[in-house]
Amino acid sequence: MTICSTAFVTLGKAQARALGDSNLPIAIIPHPFGLRSRDEVRDIARTCVDQLVELVTGRAK
């Protein structure tokens, strides 16, 4: 599993294929990340944690 921003999803999938794991689960966060307020980062983190739980457990909300 990996986490990447929307700007790098294509690259992340290509790297996963190159490493032999084309089905690598990817949690995606919005890009750009560095210019976000603390509240926005907190919301992004909550969403990302939810994605990670879904990817790890195989259960969608």
C-alpha positions in Angstrom: 0.0 0.0 0.0 1.1 3.5 -0.7 -0.2 7.1 -0.3 0.2 9.6 -3.0 -1.3 12.9 -4.1 -3.6 13.3 -7.1 -0.7 14.7 -9.2 1.3 11.5 -8.8 -1.3 8.7 -9.1 -0.3 7.8 -12.7 3.4 7.7 -11.6 2.5 5.6 -8.5 0.6 3.1 -10.6 3.5 2.9 -13.1 6.0 2.3 -10.3 3.8 -0.4 -8.8 3.6 -2.2 -12.2 7.4 -1.8 -12.6 7.9 -3.4 -9.2 5.6 -6.3 -10.1 2.5 -5.2 -8.1 0.0 -3.7 -10.5 -2.7 -4.2 -7.9 -1.0 -2.1 -5.2 -3.6 -0.3 -3.2 -3.1 3.5 -3.3 -4.7 6.0 -0.9 -5.0 9.4 -2.7 -4.8 12.8 -1.1 -5.4 16.1 -2.9 -2.6 18.1 -4.5 -1.0 20.5 -3.7 -0.8 19.6 0.0 1.7 22.2 1.4 -0.5 25.2 1.0 -3.4 23.8 3.0 -4.6 25.3 6.4 -4.4 23.1 9.5 -8.1 22.4 9.3 -7.8 21.3 5.7 -4.9 19.1 6.6 -6.9 17.6 9.4 -9.8 16.8 7.1 -7.5 15.4 4.5 -5.8 13.2 7.1 -9.2 11.9 8.3 -10.2 11.0 4.8 -6.9 9.4 4.1 -7.2 7.3 7.3 -10.6 6.2 6.2 -9.2 5.2 2.8 -6.4 3.2 4.5 -8.8 1.3 6.7 -10.9 0.5 3.6 -7.8 -0.7 1.6 -6.4 -2.7 4.5 -9.7 -4.4 5.4 -11.2 -4.6 1.9 -14.4 -3.0 3.2 -15.8 0.1 1.6 -17.9 2.4 3.7 
